[in-house]
């Protein structure tokens, strides 16, 4: 069970469940909190996050050899994202990384931390690196802007903030999105995750309140994440997920770096094939006043109950402007213009859904492609 955040003692805190267990889903007014978070007037407790540190002079070159990303030249305070893949190219770990000049800090979902630390420990060999799972000592506060007031609450008293590179195409990355970067909805959601000492979370919240920044729950941050098309490990991923399906070549894969586990699949699909599935945003019919649960099946509209699903809802939220929205992973062959229906577990639970294409159906197969929607960053 995830350790409860000290901020669960704040007035009005209502516990989150599932992957957000241990922090507040909201503090009494989810829609108001979401508006405040979007405007930079709130911070969200993300202290369910796992935090793994890697110290030692070989840390960045070592992480580069193991992962999909080139981080050997990461400067102190600079942020990136990396994936650790299986031999088949499937996502096993998705880590946010920021280096402080002495150690690399890897921020992951709660379900990743223990396994990631153990796997990294097994890969040390004779290199000068030290791996530690510090999740129990660290809290994380997220916001749509950098919050200077949190610097003094960071471990060691030095500010430690990860800035999400999404939706910019990182060096060596490649966009699989159906829109160019200038029109990507992720631009409306800059994102910063501040690492603070868990024991000082209440002090940090009080300092923010003095600066006019309140608390928001994870219902708010999830709605903004979904609207920004930002995939999340453990929700948008399953045991079969490859990075191409979620547009993660954009921020987490350097296509020109040296060999790493899973590189063959990454290169083969990118150059010669197509990812079998694609991430999409669903605009849901809001007449039911409920949301489909993650795992709900997606069907073409008009099909009977015995039909085969063409995809699965992975995340859903009520957005303060867009209404009910969801992310779903669909078969690549699904017509992007088709109206879909989401069927929940309860009898008669259905939601009409219109698609907003995220990963283009023709993503991949860049060898010989003369032009197209897909873009790289050299």
N, C-alpha and C positions, 0 to 999 in steps of 0.2 A: 504494500500500500504506500502511495506517495505521501511524504511528510507534508503536513498542513503548513501553509505559509502563516507567519505571524500576522499578516494583514487580514486573515480571516476573522480577527477580533475587531475589525473596523465596523462602525455602525452600519446596519443594513446589509452586510455581506451575506450572499446566498451562494452556497457551495456549488461549484461546477462538478461535472461527472465525466467519466470516460477519460480521454487523453489529457484533459485539463484538471483532473482531480488534484485537490490540494490548494487550489486558489478559488477566487470568487468568480462566478459566472456573471454576476452583476451586484450592484449595491442599492437596488431598489427602483432604478429607472433606466433600463437598458437602452432605450432610444435616445434619451438625453445624454447618457454617457457616450454613446456612439458619436453623436454630433460633436461633443466636446473633444473626444479623441481625434476625430478627423480635423478639427480646428486647431489642434495643438494645445488644448487646454486641459488635457487629462493624460494620465499614464495608466497602463494596465499591468497588473501583477502577473508575470509569466514565470513565477518561481517553481512551477512544475518542471522547468527546464533542467536537463542534466548538464553539468559542466565538467569537462575533462581538460586537464592542463598537460602540456608537453614542454618540459624544460630541457636545457642542454644545447651545446653549440651546433649539434647536427639536426636539431628539431625540424627546421623548415625544409632542408634538402631531403630529409627522411620522409616527411609527409608528402612531399612532391613525388617521390618514387612510388609511394603506396597508393596515391589517390589520382583522381581524374583531373586535378587542378595543378597549375604551376604556382607554387607559393614560396619558392626558394628565395625570391627577391622581395618578399613582403616586408614593408617598412613598419616600424613601431607605430601603432595606431591605425594601420591600414587594414581594411576588412576584405574578406573574400568568402567563397563557398566552395566546398569540395565534397566529392562523393567517393565512397569506398564500395567497389562493385564486386560481384561474384565473377568467376571465370566466364560465365555466360552473359556478363554485362548487366546483370540485374542489380538494382540498388539495395545495398545492405545497410549503409549508414549515410546520412546526409548531415554534414556538419557546417555550421557557421564558424568562421575562424577569424580571430583578431590577435595580433602579436603585440606584446608590450615591450619588446626589446630583450627580454630575458626568458619569456615562456610564451608559447602559443596557447590561447584559450579556445576550446572547441565547445560551442553551445549546441546542444542536441535536444531532441524530444526525450521525455523521461524514460521511455522504453529502450532508448539506445545507449545510455551512459554506461551502464555496467558492462554490457557486451562490447562496446567500443573500447573501453579501458582495458578489458581483458585481451581483446584481439591485438591492440597496439602493443601491449606488454609482451605478447607472444612473438612479435615481429621485431624486437629490439636487436637481437643478435649482439654484435660487438660495438654498436653505435653509441655515441655519447648523448643519450636521451633518458629522461625520467618521466614516466607517465603516472598521473594521479587523478582519481575521480574525486573532485572537490564539491560535488553536488550538495552535500549536506551542509556545507558552510556558505554557499552562495545563493543569493536571490537574483532575480532578473526583473527589471521594469522596462516595458516597451512603450514607445511613444512615436508620434509622427514628426517629431523634431528632436534635436539633441538637447538634453536637459543638463545644463552646466551645474545646477544645484546638486546633482547626484555624484559629482566627481569625488567629493571627500568621503563618501560612503563606500567607495570601491575597495576591494582587497588591497592592502598596502597603502591605502590613502591616495592612490593615483587613479584618475579617471580611466575607466575601461568600458568602451562602447563599441558594439558591432553595428555597422551601418549596412543595411541590406543593399546589395548591388542591383537588385531587381527594380525595374525591368530593363536596365541598360545592358547591352551586349558587352560582356567582359572581353578583354584581350584573349584571343584564341577561341572565343565562343562563336555561337551561330544561332540566329533566330529562326525558330520554326513557326512563329506566330503568323496569323493571317492579316495582321496590320503592321505597319512600320513602327519603329520605336517612338516617333514623334506623336503617334496617335494611340499609344498603348495606355490602357486605363491604369496600369501600375504607376504611372507618373503622378497620379493624384494621391498616392499613398507612399510618401517617403517613410522609411521605417528604421528605428534605432532601438537597439536592445542594450540596456545599461546593466552591467554586473555590479552588484552591491553585496556587502556582507549580510547574510541572512539575519543575523542577530540585530542588525541596525535598520531593517526594513521599515519599522514603525517610525524611527527617526527620519528616514529618508522621505516617507510619505508626509510627515509633518513639515519638512523643509519645502517640499513641493507645494503643499497647501499654502504656505506663507508666500509663495511666488504666484499664487493664483492657479495652480495646477491641481486638479482633483484626481480621484481614482475612477477608473472604468473597469468593467469586468471583461472576461474573455468573450462574451457574446458580442461585445462591441468590436474587439480586435478581429474576431473571426469574420464578421460581416465585411469589414474593410479588406481583409485578406482575400476573401472569395471574390469581391468586386474587382480586386487588382489582378486576378487570375494567378495568384501565387500558390503553387502546390505545397503541401505539407506532408512530411514523412509520416507514415502510419495511417493517414487518411486517404490521400490521393495515391499512395503506393500500396502494393501488395507484393507477394512473393515472385510475381512475374514482371514487375515494372522495370522498364529500361528508360534511361534519361530522356530519350527522344520523344516519348509519349507525353511528357509533361512540359516540354519546352525548357528542360533544364540544361541543354547545351548552351543556352543563353548566358547563364551565370556560373555554372558549376563544372564545366568541362572545357579543357584547353585542348583543341584538336591538333595542335602542333607539338605537344610535349612528348617526352619519351615514353617508353613502355610502362604499363601498369596493368594490373589484373582487370580484365574486362575490356581492354582497349580494342581487341580484335572485333568484338561485337559492335562497339561504338562506331568504329571506322567502317565496318561492313554495312551496317544499316544506313549510316549517314551517306556513304558514297554510292552504294549500289542498290539499296533496298528502301523499304518504307516501314516505319514503326507499325505494328499490328493494331494499336489502339491510339486514341487521341483524346486529349483533355478538352472539354468544352464547358462553357457557362450555360446554365439553364435559367431562363426567365420563367418563373413558376406562376401559375394561376393562384391568386391569393384568396379566392372565395372560401376556401376551407378553413382559413384562419389557423392552420397548423403547418408544420414543415415535415417533409419526408425524412425519415431516419437514414443515416449513412448505411449503405448496403441495400437500399431500396432499388428494385429493378426498373430499368428503363426500356420502353417498348415503342415501336412506331405507333402513332395514333391510329385507332380503328382496328387494331389487332385484338383477337379474343384472348381469354385468360390462358389458353393453352399454348400461346405463341412463345417462341424463344426470345429472351431479352437481348437487346443489342448493347447494353451497357449497365452501369451501376452508379448511383449517386454516392459521392464520397464525402461531401460536406454540404451543409445547407444553413442559411441564416436569413434573418429579416433585416434588410438594409434600410437605412433611414430615408433614402431617396428612391431607390430602385424597387423596394418592396421585397417579396420573397425570391431569393436566388439560390442557386446551388452550383457546385462543380460536379461534373460527372465524367467518367472515363468510358468512352464509346468505342465500338469497333470502327476501324478506319473507313470501312465501306458505307457507313451510315451517311445518307444524303444530308449535307449541312443545311439545306433549306427545309428539311422535313420537320413537321410538327411531331412532337413526342409526347408520351404519357408516362408518368412515374407512378408505379403502384407500390404502396406500402404494405406492411404486414397485416393491418386490420382489414376486415372485409369491407369492400367498397371504397377504400382509401385510394384515391387517384388524384393526380395533379397534371393538368395540361402544361406542356413545357415548350417554349420556343428556344432554339439554339442560338448562341452567340459563339462563333467559331474561335477557338484559341489556337490549337495546333492545326495547321492547314492539312487537309486530307492528302495532299501530294507531298508532304514533308519527307525529306530524305532524297536519295538518289541524285545527289548533286553532281556526280560525274557526268559530263556531257549536257548538263542543264544550261541552256543559253541565257535565259533570264528567268525571273520569277519573283515570288513574294519573299523568298527566304534570303536572309542576309547574314553576313559574317562580320566579325571584327578581328582584323589581322593582329 
